[in-house]
Amino acid sequence: MSAFELVFAVFGLLLGLAVAEVLGGFSRALKRKRGNRPVRIGWLTPLLGLLVVLDLMSFWLVAWEARNQIGADYLTLVAVLGIVGIYYLAATLIFPDEPEQWPDFDDWYDKQNRLVIAGLLIANVGSWIGQIALEIVKPSPEAELAMSEAAEWLVGGGGLCLVALLTALLKVKGRRANVAMLAVAIVLLMVVGVGEGLV
């Protein structure tokens, strides 16, 4: 078993559980929408769930790209657990556990969105710090190229845009503005993700 396989076993499980948590929330919401006491799902909570899932997928890809640099030591496992643990906690807060107690999911979003968004912001910054630390401690054979790609993503490719959007989402209270910013963040993650896949 390689070092990456060991670390992947830890964070792959938690990432999978985080994705399952979001999908389970969607499922509970759809069941309740068609049940005896229907709920109004709205746009905010589903968009937040989609944003979290797409961000989880981008983190999964970042980890895959760093597979030859990741060691199987205690510090690495704790760092990965910290980042993935934040993603998991954020994923558990997107949908209410008991949808029947929240007839309007926009109210739930108003109550929980800052915790979820702050979690995404912390996880992304932690991921970027981890990438930089890996390049310093164990440079990849293409270290110069990797660092330039990371810098391009942070400065011009969307990293700073994502941080700005997440920061704005922490402060903005209007529901329409939140819908617009969530949609832009989703499009940003999709465009960058598809673009990475084409390169």
SULWOWO-V328169 format. One record per pair of residues at least 24 apart in sequence whose ideal C-beta (glycine too) atoms are under 6 Angstrom apart, sorted by sequence separation. I is the first residue (numbers start at 1). J is the second residue. If there is no record, write none. Layout:
# SULWOWO-V328169
i & j
I & J
I & J
This chain:
# SULWOWO-V328169
i & j
90 & 116
22 & 49
161 & 188
90 & 119
22 & 52
158 & 188
22 & 53
56 & 87
86 & 119
19 & 53
158 & 192
86 & 122
87 & 123
19 & 56
86 & 123
18 & 56
52 & 91
83 & 123
15 & 56
83 & 126
83 & 127
15 & 60
49 & 94
121 & 166
48 & 94
120 & 166
117 & 166
79 & 130
117 & 169
117 & 170
114 & 170
39 & 99
45 & 105
44 & 106
4 & 67
7 & 70
37 & 100
42 & 105
39 & 103
40 & 104
41 & 105
42 & 106
45 & 109
44 & 109
55 & 120
62 & 127
69 & 134
4 & 70
6 & 72
3 & 70
32 & 99
3 & 71
59 & 127
66 & 134
3 & 72
7 & 76
11 & 80
15 & 84
18 & 87
22 & 91
25 & 94
69 & 138
14 & 84
18 & 88
21 & 91
25 & 95
29 & 99
21 & 92
28 & 99
69 & 140
22 & 94
7 & 80
11 & 84
18 & 91
14 & 88
51 & 182
58 & 189
44 & 178
51 & 185
47 & 182
51 & 186
54 & 189
58 & 193
43 & 179
50 & 186
